[in-house]
Structure formats: C-alpha cells, structure tokens
Amino acid sequence: MTTRRGSSHVRPRPPSSGRRQPVKVAAPDRRRVREHRGIDARRRRPPLATRTLLALSIVILAAVAFVAASGGVGPVLSSLGSTIGSAFGRLTATPQPSATEVIATDSPSIASPAQPYTNIKTIDLSVSIPAEVVGDPTAKVRLYLTLAGLQAAPVVDVPVGTTSRMSIPFELTAGRNDISATLFRGGEESDQSPIVTYILDQDPPKITITSPKNGAAVDAPDVSVKGTTQANTSLVVLNAGNGTSISVIAAKDGTFEFGLSLGPGTNDITITGTDPAGNVGTAKLKLIQGSAKMTVRLSASSYRISVAKRPASIQLVALVTDPSGAPLAGASAFFTLQIPGLAPISNSLVTGSDGRAVFTTPLVGSLTTGGGLGTVLVTSDVYGTSTSRVTLTFVK
C-alpha cells in the first residue's frame, strides 16, 4: 500500500466568514420564576386534609407522651383512637347537601275577652292574621272548639279578607269554651293559636241567706247577714224599713257577709245579685227590730149564754198581729170550744189579709149550765206559736 504523505485526516474548519454567530439569551423574568416555583411548591404540598390530620396526630402523640408518664396510656390511646377515626372520617367524607328548611305558615291570633263569663250565646271573635296572607284567595282561618273532657274539634272555616283583622261570629256552648285558630295557605295548616276562653252562663245566681232566719227578731239596731251565692257575684242590699242600701261582692267560694242597719219594727230587705256573666237573681229577707212575739187576741160573739134561750150559733174570732202591730196573714189558727153537756168542738183556719180567723159553730144538743171555754192556738212560720182564750158561762 502506498502512503500519501502530506494528507490530513482532520476535516478542515470552514472559513471564519461562514461561522454562526452566538445568540444572546435574555435572563428569565423574576415574577414568572416565583410563580413557577409557587406552582411547583403547591404541587409538591400535601392536601389540606392530610396536613390537618398530620397536625392533629402530632398533638395527640404529644399528649400520649405526657400521659404515659402518669400511667394512663391505655384509656387515653383508646379515646384518642376513636377521636382520630372520627376526625379522619369527617375529613374524607363526601359532603352532603343540607336539607331545605320548610317555613311553616304563621298562626293567627284571637283577641282575649276582658271578662270570660257571658250570658250571650253568639259572640264576635276578633282574629288577627299575618299581613302576607291578606287578600290571598287560597288562605282561610279555621276555628277549633274544646269543651270540658273532649278533644279540640274544627267548627268553621272562614276565607281571609282584605284586612289583617277579621270579625268572626261564633256560637258558644253552655259552660267553658276553649277556642283556638289555625291558618290554611297553599294546602298547609299552621300551628294552633293560643287558646282564648269564654264561659257561657245564662242561669241567674241563687242567693241563700244562712243567718239570721227569715222573720227573726233582732234587739240591736244593726244585724250581720251571712249567705252563699255564685262566686264573685255583686250584691246590692236594700232595706225598705229605713231606706238604707249597701253593696258587697261574694268571695271566690261564693260566701258573703254584710252588716245592715234596721229600723224599728218590720224591715223588708231585698238582696239583688248580678253574677259575672250578667245574670240577675234576688232574695227576700224580713227582720223585726224589737220583740219577736206576735199578738193573738180571741173574742166571742157572746160570753153569757142561756141554755133555755140559746142562740143558733156561737162565733170565736182570733185577731193576729206581728211584732210591729200589723195584721199577720197566713197564720194557722186552731180553735177549740168546750160547752157543758157537749163534746169538745174544734176547727183549723188560716188568718186572712186583715189578720183575722173566724170560727162559727151551731149550738145544738143537750146543753147544761156551767162554765165553758174557747181557745185558739196560732202558729206562724216566722214567729212561732202563741195562744189566747176566752171564758164562757152557760146559765138557765
């Protein structure tokens, strides 16, 4: 092989005029570098849940180390385990949408009466409704009634009007009536309103005098009267004997007591009571200021009678007056007539408005001479009993 001298294996460098000139590269923007580094840092940073759980674990481990020194590791580890599990479950659980709260329809309200007692069967209830339902054609008010021992029952439905206050007629039942209302709107019913109470009472109060007894005599110029009636009844007392009057209110248990001045003789007393519902009742009382004894005087048509020329009849007259001297009507007079030769004759009569009772009997049979006797026993429900007598003489 022939060797060429002077040849070179190195590729000749191109001339300097054809060499590529170096390119100057600008320095990167510092803000973009920081953003890029921040993105990388966020990419490298663990998720929030992981970081939170890691911090919680560090705190728990520190607590375990502290408790371990005091010998309470077992219970604490059990408690901490459940705590970590619960916390981890909350952090990793899928969020659930919260339920939409349903806003209930507002309730109406019924105005309470100033006085629950009434003697009027049909009343007008004043009902207030929320402003937002005024004029709503789908809204209505329903009234409920509760009676003693029974459950609340719907009574009437009334459409709402164009104002926030409604006047609804309502018929009461005798006794206690508990009334409430609800509001219907869009097919939903509100809660019941607070209850208002009416008590229908149409009976007059009964007034009973327990002391003193009707028709009793009172020596003193004043008397204390006691009795019973309906609770909280207002009483007006009028004494016609002297024109005085007083007022008193019965207690919660229905008892009452008042002092009253009396005039001499008979005192006719009227007690008028008005119960809380407005019903009126009355009672009468008669008292005697002074002696309580009634007076009975018996007289005969003849006191000396001839047996041979006897009259066709004999008459006994009883005149009865009360302690004041006025004629006493309605008293029972029992007459007895004893005539020599005859069996006793008796009869029972009642005094009239003039206070008189007249007993007449024929004189028949075999009369003999001697003394006779006429008696009368008068009985009054007010003044008790009293008697009177006359002596008769029968001659030839």
DACOR-V227281 format. One record per residue. N is the residue number from 1. RES is the residue in three letters. PHI is phi in whole degrees, 0 to 359 (999 if undefined). OMEGA is omega in whole degrees, 0 to 359 (NA if undefined). BURIAL is + if it has 24 or more other C-alpha atoms within 12 Angstrom, else -. Layout:
BEGIN
n:N res:RES phi:PHI omega:OMEGA burial:BURIAL
n:N res:RES phi:PHI omega:OMEGA burial:BURIAL
END
This chain:
BEGIN
n:1 res:MET phi:999 omega:181 burial:-
n:2 res:THR phi:267 omega:182 burial:-
n:3 res:THR phi:260 omega:178 burial:-
n:4 res:ARG phi:272 omega:177 burial:-
n:5 res:ARG phi:270 omega:177 burial:-
n:6 res:GLY phi:81 omega:177 burial:-
n:7 res:SER phi:275 omega:182 burial:-
n:8 res:SER phi:237 omega:176 burial:-
n:9 res:HIS phi:272 omega:180 burial:-
n:10 res:VAL phi:274 omega:180 burial:-
n:11 res:ARG phi:291 omega:183 burial:-
n:12 res:PRO phi:298 omega:180 burial:-
n:13 res:ARG phi:290 omega:179 burial:-
n:14 res:PRO phi:295 omega:181 burial:-
n:15 res:PRO phi:298 omega:184 burial:-
n:16 res:SER phi:298 omega:181 burial:-
n:17 res:SER phi:290 omega:181 burial:-
n:18 res:GLY phi:257 omega:181 burial:-
n:19 res:ARG phi:287 omega:179 burial:-
n:20 res:ARG phi:287 omega:181 burial:-
n:21 res:GLN phi:280 omega:180 burial:-
n:22 res:PRO phi:294 omega:180 burial:-
n:23 res:VAL phi:262 omega:180 burial:-
n:24 res:LYS phi:274 omega:182 burial:-
n:25 res:VAL phi:263 omega:180 burial:-
n:26 res:ALA phi:286 omega:179 burial:-
n:27 res:ALA phi:291 omega:181 burial:-
n:28 res:PRO phi:294 omega:179 burial:-
n:29 res:ASP phi:292 omega:183 burial:-
n:30 res:ARG phi:295 omega:182 burial:-
n:31 res:ARG phi:295 omega:180 burial:-
n:32 res:ARG phi:292 omega:176 burial:-
n:33 res:VAL phi:296 omega:181 burial:-
n:34 res:ARG phi:296 omega:179 burial:-
n:35 res:GLU phi:299 omega:181 burial:-
n:36 res:HIS phi:297 omega:178 burial:-
n:37 res:ARG phi:297 omega:180 burial:-
n:38 res:GLY phi:295 omega:178 burial:-
n:39 res:ILE phi:297 omega:179 burial:-
n:40 res:ASP phi:297 omega:181 burial:-
n:41 res:ALA phi:293 omega:179 burial:-
n:42 res:ARG phi:294 omega:178 burial:-
n:43 res:ARG phi:293 omega:182 burial:-
n:44 res:ARG phi:280 omega:184 burial:-
n:45 res:ARG phi:286 omega:180 burial:-
n:46 res:PRO phi:293 omega:180 burial:-
n:47 res:PRO phi:299 omega:181 burial:-
n:48 res:LEU phi:299 omega:181 burial:-
n:49 res:ALA phi:300 omega:181 burial:-
n:50 res:THR phi:293 omega:180 burial:-
n:51 res:ARG phi:297 omega:180 burial:-
n:52 res:THR phi:296 omega:180 burial:-
n:53 res:LEU phi:295 omega:179 burial:+
n:54 res:LEU phi:295 omega:179 burial:-
n:55 res:ALA phi:296 omega:179 burial:-
n:56 res:LEU phi:296 omega:180 burial:-
n:57 res:SER phi:295 omega:180 burial:-
n:58 res:ILE phi:298 omega:180 burial:-
n:59 res:VAL phi:298 omega:182 burial:-
n:60 res:ILE phi:293 omega:180 burial:+
n:61 res:LEU phi:296 omega:178 burial:-
n:62 res:ALA phi:295 omega:179 burial:-
n:63 res:ALA phi:294 omega:179 burial:-
n:64 res:VAL phi:296 omega:180 burial:+
n:65 res:ALA phi:297 omega:180 burial:-
n:66 res:PHE phi:290 omega:183 burial:-
n:67 res:VAL phi:287 omega:182 burial:-
n:68 res:ALA phi:300 omega:181 burial:-
n:69 res:ALA phi:295 omega:182 burial:-
n:70 res:SER phi:260 omega:174 burial:-
n:71 res:GLY phi:84 omega:182 burial:-
n:72 res:GLY phi:250 omega:187 burial:-
n:73 res:VAL phi:289 omega:186 burial:-
n:74 res:GLY phi:303 omega:181 burial:-
n:75 res:PRO phi:300 omega:183 burial:-
n:76 res:VAL phi:293 omega:179 burial:-
n:77 res:LEU phi:299 omega:179 burial:-
n:78 res:SER phi:298 omega:181 burial:-
n:79 res:SER phi:294 omega:182 burial:-
n:80 res:LEU phi:292 omega:179 burial:+
n:81 res:GLY phi:298 omega:180 burial:-
n:82 res:SER phi:294 omega:179 burial:-
n:83 res:THR phi:295 omega:180 burial:-
n:84 res:ILE phi:297 omega:180 burial:+
n:85 res:GLY phi:298 omega:180 burial:-
n:86 res:SER phi:295 omega:181 burial:-
n:87 res:ALA phi:295 omega:181 burial:-
n:88 res:PHE phi:295 omega:179 burial:-
n:89 res:GLY phi:297 omega:180 burial:-
n:90 res:ARG phi:292 omega:182 burial:-
n:91 res:LEU phi:288 omega:185 burial:-
n:92 res:THR phi:259 omega:183 burial:-
n:93 res:ALA phi:291 omega:177 burial:-
n:94 res:THR phi:285 omega:181 burial:-
n:95 res:PRO phi:301 omega:179 burial:-
n:96 res:GLN phi:251 omega:178 burial:-
n:97 res:PRO phi:292 omega:179 burial:-
n:98 res:SER phi:284 omega:181 burial:-
n:99 res:ALA phi:291 omega:179 burial:-
n:100 res:THR phi:286 omega:182 burial:-
n:101 res:GLU phi:285 omega:178 burial:-
n:102 res:VAL phi:268 omega:181 burial:-
n:103 res:ILE phi:274 omega:182 burial:-
n:104 res:ALA phi:288 omega:177 burial:-
n:105 res:THR phi:292 omega:180 burial:+
n:106 res:ASP phi:295 omega:181 burial:+
n:107 res:SER phi:276 omega:172 burial:+
n:108 res:PRO phi:282 omega:177 burial:+
n:109 res:SER phi:220 omega:180 burial:+
n:110 res:ILE phi:249 omega:179 burial:+
n:111 res:ALA phi:292 omega:180 burial:+
n:112 res:SER phi:282 omega:179 burial:-
n:113 res:PRO phi:285 omega:176 burial:-
n:114 res:ALA phi:294 omega:180 burial:-
n:115 res:GLN phi:223 omega:184 burial:-
n:116 res:PRO phi:292 omega:181 burial:+
n:117 res:TYR phi:281 omega:177 burial:+
n:118 res:THR phi:206 omega:174 burial:+
n:119 res:ASN phi:249 omega:178 burial:+
n:120 res:ILE phi:261 omega:187 burial:+
n:121 res:LYS phi:288 omega:181 burial:-
n:122 res:THR phi:253 omega:182 burial:-
n:123 res:ILE phi:241 omega:174 burial:-
n:124 res:ASP phi:250 omega:178 burial:-
n:125 res:LEU phi:273 omega:176 burial:+
n:126 res:SER phi:265 omega:186 burial:+
n:127 res:VAL phi:245 omega:176 burial:+
n:128 res:SER phi:257 omega:180 burial:+
n:129 res:ILE phi:237 omega:179 burial:+
n:130 res:PRO phi:300 omega:184 burial:+
n:131 res:ALA phi:297 omega:186 burial:-
n:132 res:GLU phi:289 omega:180 burial:-
n:133 res:VAL phi:257 omega:180 burial:+
n:134 res:VAL phi:298 omega:180 burial:+
n:135 res:GLY phi:81 omega:179 burial:-
n:136 res:ASP phi:284 omega:183 burial:-
n:137 res:PRO phi:292 omega:179 burial:-
n:138 res:THR phi:269 omega:184 burial:-
n:139 res:ALA phi:264 omega:178 burial:+
n:140 res:LYS phi:207 omega:178 burial:+
n:141 res:VAL phi:256 omega:176 burial:+
n:142 res:ARG phi:247 omega:179 burial:+
n:143 res:LEU phi:261 omega:178 burial:+
n:144 res:TYR phi:246 omega:178 burial:+
n:145 res:LEU phi:236 omega:176 burial:+
n:146 res:THR phi:241 omega:176 burial:+
n:147 res:LEU phi:255 omega:184 burial:-
n:148 res:ALA phi:302 omega:177 burial:-
n:149 res:GLY phi:79 omega:182 burial:-
n:150 res:LEU phi:238 omega:177 burial:-
n:151 res:GLN phi:277 omega:178 burial:-
n:152 res:ALA phi:296 omega:181 burial:-
n:153 res:ALA phi:229 omega:177 burial:-
n:154 res:PRO phi:293 omega:184 burial:-
n:155 res:VAL phi:244 omega:185 burial:-
n:156 res:VAL phi:207 omega:173 burial:-
n:157 res:ASP phi:248 omega:182 burial:-
n:158 res:VAL phi:230 omega:177 burial:+
n:159 res:PRO phi:298 omega:178 burial:+
n:160 res:VAL phi:289 omega:181 burial:+
n:161 res:GLY phi:257 omega:183 burial:+
n:162 res:THR phi:258 omega:177 burial:-
n:163 res:THR phi:231 omega:183 burial:-
n:164 res:SER phi:278 omega:178 burial:-
n:165 res:ARG phi:236 omega:182 burial:-
n:166 res:MET phi:241 omega:174 burial:+
n:167 res:SER phi:246 omega:187 burial:-
n:168 res:ILE phi:244 omega:175 burial:+
n:169 res:PRO phi:296 omega:183 burial:-
n:170 res:PHE phi:217 omega:181 burial:+
n:171 res:GLU phi:263 omega:182 burial:+
n:172 res:LEU phi:273 omega:173 burial:+
n:173 res:THR phi:253 omega:181 burial:+
n:174 res:ALA phi:305 omega:182 burial:-
n:175 res:GLY phi:103 omega:185 burial:+
n:176 res:ARG phi:277 omega:177 burial:-
n:177 res:ASN phi:235 omega:175 burial:+
n:178 res:ASP phi:260 omega:188 burial:+
n:179 res:ILE phi:241 omega:175 burial:+
n:180 res:SER phi:221 omega:183 burial:+
n:181 res:ALA phi:218 omega:171 burial:+
n:182 res:THR phi:232 omega:180 burial:+
n:183 res:LEU phi:237 omega:174 burial:+
n:184 res:PHE phi:263 omega:178 burial:+
n:185 res:ARG phi:205 omega:180 burial:+
n:186 res:GLY phi:61 omega:179 burial:-
n:187 res:GLY phi:83 omega:179 burial:-
n:188 res:GLU phi:248 omega:181 burial:-
n:189 res:GLU phi:251 omega:180 burial:+
n:190 res:SER phi:283 omega:171 burial:+
n:191 res:ASP phi:293 omega:179 burial:-
n:192 res:GLN phi:287 omega:178 burial:+
n:193 res:SER phi:287 omega:173 burial:+
n:194 res:PRO phi:303 omega:184 burial:-
n:195 res:ILE phi:281 omega:169 burial:+
n:196 res:VAL phi:246 omega:187 burial:+
n:197 res:THR phi:239 omega:170 burial:+
n:198 res:TYR phi:237 omega:177 burial:+
n:199 res:ILE phi:238 omega:181 burial:+
n:200 res:LEU phi:273 omega:181 burial:+
n:201 res:ASP phi:226 omega:181 burial:+
n:202 res:GLN phi:245 omega:180 burial:-
n:203 res:ASP phi:262 omega:177 burial:-
n:204 res:PRO phi:293 omega:180 burial:-
n:205 res:PRO phi:290 omega:176 burial:+
n:206 res:LYS phi:272 omega:182 burial:+
n:207 res:ILE phi:248 omega:181 burial:+
n:208 res:THR phi:241 omega:177 burial:+
n:209 res:ILE phi:268 omega:181 burial:+
n:210 res:THR phi:264 omega:180 burial:-
n:211 res:SER phi:197 omega:356 burial:-
n:212 res:PRO phi:280 omega:179 burial:+
n:213 res:LYS phi:289 omega:179 burial:+
n:214 res:ASN phi:301 omega:181 burial:+
n:215 res:GLY phi:88 omega:182 burial:+
n:216 res:ALA phi:290 omega:177 burial:+
n:217 res:ALA phi:265 omega:180 burial:+
n:218 res:VAL phi:235 omega:181 burial:+
n:219 res:ASP phi:287 omega:183 burial:-
n:220 res:ALA phi:281 omega:179 burial:-
n:221 res:PRO phi:283 omega:179 burial:-
n:222 res:ASP phi:232 omega:180 burial:+
n:223 res:VAL phi:218 omega:175 burial:+
n:224 res:SER phi:257 omega:182 burial:-
n:225 res:VAL phi:253 omega:180 burial:+
n:226 res:LYS phi:236 omega:179 burial:+
n:227 res:GLY phi:187 omega:179 burial:+
n:228 res:THR phi:224 omega:177 burial:+
n:229 res:THR phi:198 omega:177 burial:+
n:230 res:GLN phi:290 omega:181 burial:+
n:231 res:ALA phi:304 omega:176 burial:+
n:232 res:ASN phi:62 omega:176 burial:+
n:233 res:THR phi:282 omega:177 burial:+
n:234 res:SER phi:273 omega:183 burial:+
n:235 res:LEU phi:246 omega:173 burial:+
n:236 res:VAL phi:239 omega:184 burial:+
n:237 res:VAL phi:249 omega:180 burial:+
n:238 res:LEU phi:235 omega:177 burial:+
n:239 res:ASN phi:257 omega:181 burial:+
n:240 res:ALA phi:290 omega:181 burial:+
n:241 res:GLY phi:295 omega:179 burial:+
n:242 res:ASN phi:226 omega:176 burial:-
n:243 res:GLY phi:77 omega:181 burial:-
n:244 res:THR phi:271 omega:177 burial:-
n:245 res:SER phi:214 omega:177 burial:-
n:246 res:ILE phi:219 omega:177 burial:-
n:247 res:SER phi:233 omega:180 burial:-
n:248 res:VAL phi:205 omega:179 burial:+
n:249 res:ILE phi:244 omega:179 burial:+
n:250 res:ALA phi:294 omega:181 burial:+
n:251 res:ALA phi:287 omega:181 burial:-
n:252 res:LYS phi:296 omega:176 burial:-
n:253 res:ASP phi:266 omega:176 burial:-
n:254 res:GLY phi:89 omega:180 burial:+
n:255 res:THR phi:279 omega:175 burial:+
n:256 res:PHE phi:212 omega:178 burial:+
n:257 res:GLU phi:205 omega:178 burial:+
n:258 res:PHE phi:209 omega:175 burial:+
n:259 res:GLY phi:263 omega:185 burial:-
n:260 res:LEU phi:219 omega:176 burial:+
n:261 res:SER phi:277 omega:183 burial:+
n:262 res:LEU phi:244 omega:172 burial:+
n:263 res:GLY phi:261 omega:179 burial:+
n:264 res:PRO phi:301 omega:179 burial:+
n:265 res:GLY phi:84 omega:185 burial:+
n:266 res:THR phi:279 omega:176 burial:+
n:267 res:ASN phi:237 omega:176 burial:+
n:268 res:ASP phi:269 omega:188 burial:+
n:269 res:ILE phi:246 omega:177 burial:+
n:270 res:THR phi:244 omega:179 burial:+
n:271 res:ILE phi:246 omega:180 burial:+
n:272 res:THR phi:250 omega:181 burial:+
n:273 res:GLY phi:243 omega:176 burial:+
n:274 res:THR phi:242 omega:183 burial:+
n:275 res:ASP phi:281 omega:183 burial:+
n:276 res:PRO phi:301 omega:180 burial:+
n:277 res:ALA phi:276 omega:180 burial:+
n:278 res:GLY phi:99 omega:177 burial:+
n:279 res:ASN phi:282 omega:185 burial:+
n:280 res:VAL phi:241 omega:175 burial:+
n:281 res:GLY phi:229 omega:182 burial:+
n:282 res:THR phi:227 omega:174 burial:+
n:283 res:ALA phi:215 omega:180 burial:+
n:284 res:LYS phi:246 omega:178 burial:+
n:285 res:LEU phi:215 omega:177 burial:+
n:286 res:LYS phi:244 omega:178 burial:+
n:287 res:LEU phi:232 omega:180 burial:+
n:288 res:ILE phi:250 omega:175 burial:+
n:289 res:GLN phi:268 omega:185 burial:+
n:290 res:GLY phi:124 omega:182 burial:+
n:291 res:SER phi:294 omega:180 burial:-
n:292 res:ALA phi:260 omega:185 burial:+
n:293 res:LYS phi:270 omega:173 burial:+
n:294 res:MET phi:274 omega:182 burial:+
n:295 res:THR phi:248 omega:178 burial:+
n:296 res:VAL phi:235 omega:177 burial:+
n:297 res:ARG phi:234 omega:181 burial:+
n:298 res:LEU phi:253 omega:177 burial:+
n:299 res:SER phi:228 omega:180 burial:+
n:300 res:ALA phi:237 omega:179 burial:+
n:301 res:SER phi:291 omega:177 burial:-
n:302 res:SER phi:205 omega:181 burial:+
n:303 res:TYR phi:255 omega:179 burial:+
n:304 res:ARG phi:234 omega:189 burial:+
n:305 res:ILE phi:235 omega:177 burial:+
n:306 res:SER phi:273 omega:179 burial:-
n:307 res:VAL phi:292 omega:181 burial:+
n:308 res:ALA phi:287 omega:181 burial:-
n:309 res:LYS phi:242 omega:184 burial:-
n:310 res:ARG phi:291 omega:173 burial:+
n:311 res:PRO phi:284 omega:181 burial:-
n:312 res:ALA phi:293 omega:182 burial:-
n:313 res:SER phi:206 omega:174 burial:-
n:314 res:ILE phi:229 omega:185 burial:+
n:315 res:GLN phi:234 omega:174 burial:+
n:316 res:LEU phi:246 omega:181 burial:+
n:317 res:VAL phi:237 omega:177 burial:+
n:318 res:ALA phi:252 omega:176 burial:+
n:319 res:LEU phi:252 omega:185 burial:+
n:320 res:VAL phi:244 omega:176 burial:+
n:321 res:THR phi:233 omega:180 burial:+
n:322 res:ASP phi:279 omega:184 burial:+
n:323 res:PRO phi:301 omega:179 burial:+
n:324 res:SER phi:275 omega:181 burial:+
n:325 res:GLY phi:95 omega:179 burial:-
n:326 res:ALA phi:278 omega:178 burial:-
n:327 res:PRO phi:304 omega:182 burial:+
n:328 res:LEU phi:253 omega:179 burial:+
n:329 res:ALA phi:268 omega:174 burial:+
n:330 res:GLY phi:84 omega:179 burial:+
n:331 res:ALA phi:277 omega:179 burial:+
n:332 res:SER phi:271 omega:181 burial:+
n:333 res:ALA phi:241 omega:180 burial:+
n:334 res:PHE phi:254 omega:184 burial:+
n:335 res:PHE phi:264 omega:172 burial:+
n:336 res:THR phi:223 omega:181 burial:+
n:337 res:LEU phi:237 omega:178 burial:+
n:338 res:GLN phi:249 omega:181 burial:+
n:339 res:ILE phi:237 omega:180 burial:+
n:340 res:PRO phi:301 omega:180 burial:+
n:341 res:GLY phi:91 omega:181 burial:-
n:342 res:LEU phi:238 omega:175 burial:-
n:343 res:ALA phi:288 omega:179 burial:-
n:344 res:PRO phi:303 omega:179 burial:-
n:345 res:ILE phi:244 omega:181 burial:+
n:346 res:SER phi:220 omega:178 burial:-
n:347 res:ASN phi:198 omega:180 burial:-
n:348 res:SER phi:241 omega:181 burial:+
n:349 res:LEU phi:227 omega:180 burial:+
n:350 res:VAL phi:235 omega:180 burial:+
n:351 res:THR phi:291 omega:179 burial:+
n:352 res:GLY phi:270 omega:182 burial:-
n:353 res:SER phi:295 omega:177 burial:-
n:354 res:ASP phi:271 omega:179 burial:-
n:355 res:GLY phi:77 omega:183 burial:+
n:356 res:ARG phi:252 omega:171 burial:+
n:357 res:ALA phi:229 omega:187 burial:+
n:358 res:VAL phi:242 omega:180 burial:+
n:359 res:PHE phi:244 omega:180 burial:+
n:360 res:THR phi:237 omega:179 burial:+
n:361 res:THR phi:221 omega:179 burial:+
n:362 res:PRO phi:287 omega:178 burial:-
n:363 res:LEU phi:257 omega:180 burial:+
n:364 res:VAL phi:228 omega:178 burial:-
n:365 res:GLY phi:108 omega:183 burial:-
n:366 res:SER phi:272 omega:179 burial:-
n:367 res:LEU phi:279 omega:175 burial:+
n:368 res:THR phi:237 omega:179 burial:+
n:369 res:THR phi:284 omega:180 burial:-
n:370 res:GLY phi:143 omega:182 burial:-
n:371 res:GLY phi:266 omega:177 burial:+
n:372 res:GLY phi:238 omega:185 burial:+
n:373 res:LEU phi:212 omega:173 burial:+
n:374 res:GLY phi:241 omega:180 burial:+
n:375 res:THR phi:228 omega:174 burial:+
n:376 res:VAL phi:218 omega:175 burial:+
n:377 res:LEU phi:246 omega:183 burial:+
n:378 res:VAL phi:255 omega:180 burial:+
n:379 res:THR phi:238 omega:178 burial:+
n:380 res:SER phi:234 omega:177 burial:+
n:381 res:ASP phi:296 omega:183 burial:-
n:382 res:VAL phi:266 omega:190 burial:+
n:383 res:TYR phi:251 omega:178 burial:+
n:384 res:GLY phi:84 omega:185 burial:-
n:385 res:THR phi:235 omega:176 burial:-
n:386 res:SER phi:202 omega:183 burial:+
n:387 res:THR phi:231 omega:174 burial:+
n:388 res:SER phi:206 omega:182 burial:+
n:389 res:ARG phi:212 omega:173 burial:+
n:390 res:VAL phi:225 omega:178 burial:+
n:391 res:THR phi:258 omega:181 burial:+
n:392 res:LEU phi:242 omega:178 burial:+
n:393 res:THR phi:233 omega:180 burial:+
n:394 res:PHE phi:250 omega:183 burial:+
n:395 res:VAL phi:238 omega:179 burial:-
n:396 res:LYS phi:295 omega:NA burial:-
END
